[in-house]
Every structure is written in C-alpha cells, then in structure tokens.
Amino acid sequence: MLHEAGHLAVMPPAIRNEMIDNLGNNPIHQGGEMMAIAWSYAACIHLDLDPHIVFHKDGYKGGGDTIVENFSNGNFMGVPLLQWCGMTYDEKRAREMNAKPYPHMISWLCLQNKYIEV
C-alpha cells in the first residue's frame, strides 16, 4: 500500500488527478516506478518502518531484498528523478543547499509538472 501511495505522490497534480487502476506503459510511468521505489524507501525510513515490510522477498519480481540492500548501501535508484521534481536532494546538492540529503524528503508530493506529456 505504501508503494502504491508513492506512485501517486511522485506524479504532478495534473497527472496524479487522472491516474486510475493500471498505469500506462510510457516514459512518465516507467520513471515513476523508480521514483515510487525511492519514495517508498524514504517513507519507510521516515516512519521507522522496516523496509523489508514494503520490499518483501516475494515482491518486485523477487528483488525486494536486493532493493533494500542497495538503498542501505547508498545506491539510490530513482533519487535523481525525485530531485529533478524538487522532492529531495542527493548528497552533493544537499551540501550546496546546506540541507539534509535523501532519504530526507523536501516534499512528499510532486508539486511541479516538469513532464512534457500530460
């Protein structure tokens, strides 16, 4: 459920308001999957929830443990896209902004529509 909330959260309002059951097979939603994974991991850390609950061994095509291991080791897929949407900072940008880096979130919702397609 938390990961599905991430899909909604990482899309700008114009897209989020039109989302229904199945996501389209297009670049916006393909990038959104990586963003939703990164968002979900950040949410687990923020909520002090074991990431293995969300990224369980039977989910993510059997890759849940690998996702948690990668994120735990600082290998953050999806974070550049979250940063592009103004939702978080990577280590370098956080230092420049004197702010906390991912998994800290600046905003839990994407508020900017930087997508060409709507």
N, C-alpha and C positions, 0 to 999 in steps of 0.2 A: 504494500500500500504506500509506503514511504517513497519508494522509487517511482511509482506512478504519479505521485504528487510532484516529484521532480520534473517529470515530463511537462506538466502544466506550468510549473514555476519558471522554467528556463525559456519559455516562449514569450515574446512580447504580447501585450494585450490584444492587438488586432488578430493575431494568430491564435492565442490562448482562447479567446472568446468563440472561435469557430471550431475548436478541436472536439472530435467525437470519438467513438469507440476505437477504431483502428487508425493508426497514424499512416499518412501517405508514405509511399516509397519515393522520397525525394530528398535532395541535399539538406533541406531545413530539418527534417525529422531524423535523418541519419546523423547529422551533427548533434541534434537534440538528444539522441541516445547517449552519446559520450558525455554531454553536459548533464543529463539526468543522473548518470552514474556518479559523476564528480559531485553533483549537488547532494545526492543521497549519502555519499560517504561523509561529506561535510556536516550534513544533518545528524548522522549517527554520532560524530564527534561532539557536536554542539549539545546533543541530547544525552550524552554519556551512555549511548546505546552500543552494545557490541556490534560492530559492522557485519559479523558473520550471521546475525539475525536477518539482515536485509540481503546480504550477499552469501546466501547459503550454498552448500555444495551441489544441490540439485538445480540451482538457478543459473542463469547466464550461460547456458549451454555447457554446464559443468565447470565453469570458470570462476565461480564465486570466490573460492579460496585464493585463486591467483590474483583477482582484483584486489582483495583485501591486502594480500602480501605486497603487491605493487604500490598501493597507496600508502601502506605502513612504511615502506622504504623510500617514500618521496617521489615515486614515479607516478605523476598525476596526469592521466589522460583526461581530456575534456576541460582542464583548467584554462588553457589559452582561450577557448571559446567563452567560458564564463567571464574571463577578464575582458574580452572584447565586448561583451554585453554589459559591462560595468557592474558585475556581481561580486567579484573578488579580485585579489591581486596575487600574482606569482611572487616569489621571493625577491626578485630584482626590483619589480615595480613597488612592492611594499616598502623596501628600503628607501626608494626615491620619495615615496609619499609619507614616510615615517608612520606606517600603518602595519597592522598585522597581516601576514600572508595567509593564503589558503592553507588549511581548511576554514579559516575565519572567512565569513561572508560579509561583504559590504551591504548587500541587499539579497534577500531570499527570493525576490521576484525580479524577473527581467522587466524593466520599465522602458527600455529603448528599443525601437524597431530598426535594427541595422540590416535587416534582410531586404533583399531586392524583391523577392516574391512575397506576396501577401495573399 
